[in-house]
Amino acid sequence: MKPLAELDRRGVRTVLVDIDETLTTAGKLTAQAYGALERLQRAGLRVVPVTGRPAGWCDHIARMWPVDAVVGENGAFYFLCSDNRLHKRFQDNMESRAEKRSRLDAIAAQILAAVPGCALASDQPYRETDLAIDYCEDVPPLPLEAAQRIAELMRQAGLTAKVSSIHVNGWFGDYDKLAMTRQLFAERFRLDLDEANSDIVFAGDSPNDSPMFAFFRNSVGVANVRRFEHLLAAKPKYVTRAASGAGFAELAEHLLGR
């Protein structure tokens, strides 16, 4: 991973960013990080959070934050606000989501019984497509080995599973953050992600960001990405000096030439 200073900011038109411990710091969205989002958008850059967080949160983010769209639940959907209306695009239709929801509930019970100390994520009631198991957000932190065990149990049950900085997320289907980002760009921005690759920066911090780290030429890890270095299927090309929200603000200042 190269120092952020080596990233060529010329031609960058879009910033994609994970939320938990990339924008946030110890679970809080700081004024510094939120202000960085606003400065990037005011400078004419397209800004899109790409997160594992739930539909309920993403409704608010698309409406209220200085962003152009949001990809949520690890690629299950994108939301954007246009002409003061919220537009939603899901990977699955409503009937399919409801059927999968009941199956996920049964898998959740099995995992909670098998891995002492974990819990359903507190944002689970606001999710439409996936199962989120908390291993260090609102429970006493469990070791990464426990998170890996949860992910393995999800895979044994037929789910796609990804470890984030706070949760292990599982869902039926082979989509991920990158797949839905492709759909968003094609359908709403009329851009082919392969052709636009060098115009985009992605910032993240954990294993569920690996598809994005692998694909984007200008992928950036905030400094705390090093916590997961041995679990990353693909590493970011660049890394900030600062961690979490301060690392994202560092990236924004670099892109804005300050």
N, C-alpha and C positions, 0 to 999 in steps of 0.2 A: 504494500500500500504506500503510495507516494504522498508527500506532504501536499496539503491543499493549495499551497502557493504555486504548484506546478500545473494546476488545472487552467487551461486556456479558456477564459471567459468570453472571448470574442464569438459572436454568433449565437450565444445561448438565449433562447426565447421562452423556455418553459422550465419551471422548477416543480418537480414531484417530490413529496416529502412524507415519510412515515410520521406518525404522531407520538406514540408512547416512547419516551426517553430519546426521541429525536427532536421533536418540538417541545415536549414537556420535560420537566426536570423534577425528579422524585414525585411524579404524578401531578405536578402543577404546570399550567400554561403560564409562563412568565410574561411580563410586559415586554421584556427584551425580545423574546421569540415571536410573540404576536405582532409586535411592531415591525419585526423583520418581514413577516408575511405581507403586511400592509405596504411597506416600502418597496418590496419587489413588485407588487401589483401596480402601485402608483407609477413605477418606472416603466410599465408597459409589458412586464413579463407575465406569462400565464402561470398561475399557481394552482396546484392540485394536490391535496392530501391523499395519500394512498395508505389505507390503514386496515387493521383487523378489528377496529371498533364497530359497534352495532349500528343498525339502521336508525334507531332512535337518536343516537348521537349525530349521525350523518345528516339527518333531516335538519337539525339545528346548524351544523357546520355549513351546509350548502346555503342555507338562508342567511346566516348571520355573520360568518367570517369573511374576511377579504380574500376569497378564493373563487376560482372559475368553475370548479366542480369538485366532487369528492368520490373516490373509490373506496368502498367499505366491505367489511366482513371478509377480508382477504381476497377480494375479487368477485364476490357474489353479485355486486351491483355497482352502478354509479348513479349519483344524484347530482343535479345542477339546477340552479335557479336562473330562469330567463324570463324577461318581461314580467317580473314579480310573481312568477309561478314556479313551483317546484316540479321538476321532471324526474321520473324514476325509471331506470332500466335494470331489470333483474336478469340474471342468468337463467333462472327457472320461473315457470309461471306460478300463480298463486296455489293451484291445486297441488302441484309437485312440492312446493315448499311446505304445505301443511302436512302432506304424507311423510316427508322426511323428518319433520319436526317431531312427530310421535316416536319415530325410530331413534332419534337422537336422545330423547328423554330416557329410554331404556338403557342406552349405552352409558349415559352419564351416571346412572345409579351403579352400574358395574364398576366404573372407574373410581368413583368416590369410595366404594367399599374396598377396592384393591390397593389404593395409594393413600395411606393415612396422612392427614394434614392438608390435603388439597380440598378445594371446594368449588362449587359452581361460581363462576365470575359474577360479581355483583351487577354487571350490566347484561346478564343473560336474558332477563325479561324483555329487553329492548331489541333482541336479535331476531331476525327472520329466517336465517338460513344455516347457522352453524352452532356448534357447541363450544363454549369457552370454559376451560378449567383453570382456575386461579392457583398458581403455585408460589406467588410472592407479592401480590398486590394488597389484598385485604386479609391474607393469612400470614402467620409467621413464615418467613422465607424458607422454602425447601431447596435442597441442592439441585443443580442442573440435572443430576442423574434421575431425580424424581420426575422432572419435566420430560426427560427422554423416555422414561417408563410410561408416563401418561400417553405420550405420542405413539409408542409402540402398541399400547392397548387399543388406541383409536384405529390404528392401521389393521390390527387383527380383526376389528369389527367392520372393516371395509371402508373406513374413512380416509380421506386425505388429511394428514395432520401436519401442523407447523408449530414450531416453538417461537414465541415472541419474548420480549423482555419481561412480560408479566403473566401471560397466559399460555396455555396450549390450546390451539384452535383445531377443531375437526369438522369436516363436512363431507357430504356425498357429492362426488363429481371430481373432475380433474382440472378444474380452473384454478387460477391463482391471481395474484395482484397484477402480473404482467398481462395475462390474457384479457382481463377486463379493461385495463388501461388501453390496450390495442383497440377494443371496441369503442371506448369513449372517444379516442382520437379520430377514428374512422367515421363514426356516426355524427359527432358533434363539432369537431374541429376540421373535418375533411383533410386529415393528415394521415399518411402512412407512417407508422412508427419506425419502420426500418429506414425509410428515407429521411425522417426527421431526427434520427438518433443523435447526431452530433449537436443538435440544437437544444437538447434536453439535459438537465441535471437531475439525478435522483439522489436523495439523502435518506439513509436508514441506519439501523443499529443492531439488527438481530437476524436469526436464521430464516424467519419468514420473508425477509427481504432479499434472500439469495437470488431468486429469479431476476429481480431488478438489478442487483449488483452485476450479475453475469451479462445481462443484455446491454445495459447502457454504457457507452464509452466514457461518459462523465458521471460515473457512480461514486458517491461519497459516503463514507461512514463517519458519524460523529465519534469522538474518541472512545466512548464506552463500548463501541463495537468490538473492541479487543477482548471484552469479557467472553464473547462467543466465538472467538477466532477459530477454536478447534472444532466447532460445530457448523461452521459456514460451508455450504456446498460451493459457494463462490464468494470471494471477498470483494469489497469495493476497491476501485482503482485508486482512490484518494482518501485521506483521513484528516479530520480537523485536529487542531491542538486541544480545543475545549470539548467538554462532554455535553451531551443532551442539548437543551435549548440554547445554551451559550455556544455550542458547536454549530447549531443551525444559524444563529445570528452571525457567527464568524463566516460561514459560507455566504450568507446574504451580502455581507459587507464586501467580500471578495468579488462577487458577481457584479455588484454595483460600483466597483472600482474605488472603494474607500479604504 
